[in-house]
Amino acid sequence: MKYLTFNDKEEIKEALNNGEVISFPTETVYGLGALSTFKGFKNLVKVKQRRDDKPFTLMVSDINMIEKYCKLNSLSRKIIEKFMPGSLTVILKAKENLPKFLSLGTNFIGFRIPDNKDLIELISYIGKPLLVPSANKKDQKPETTADGVYNVFKDELYCIINKDSDVKSKVPSTIVKINNDELTFIRIGTISKEEILKEIKL
């Protein structure tokens, strides 16, 4: 395991392409990341120590990347354009014929565009979404520092992108599921339910 910076894009991309798991700061907490391939998925399940029947969020660089996996309606588009990049995860109905590990039979995939310019640029450089949960073992609190991540995972990770100053809120993202025109709030983080309902006038 090594500490890297966001400038080490080429090495990070190569590691992810080889199925490695990395860690990096978001504006909320540190996350774990693997390339959105079956090998990346299996390695992330092993490192995270969680069931392999629970889908991971896809972290993407922009709305165009989301549209490769889901069809957006006016409601989902409005929420994404207003609150992303930001500490919001939207769960959307997946397109048909996607790899099974992405939705694991739920027919839904969660997406997040982080409010972190360096991280967006890294994902754009990689050219493919990352599978991203928070950096913690099952049933433990998410880590908010690079050293905290190291103490939990040590040599299970290829690298940690070390930039603690990027972690602002230390509160996980708000999660909302959008099914046609129906909203279900799964978790409330820094973005409140009221903020979202006010924006879409519900």
Summary of the structure (lengths in Angstrom):
residues: 202
radius of gyration: 15.9
end to end distance: 47.5
largest distance: 48.0
contacts: 647
relative contact order: 0.25
helix: 35%
strand: 24%
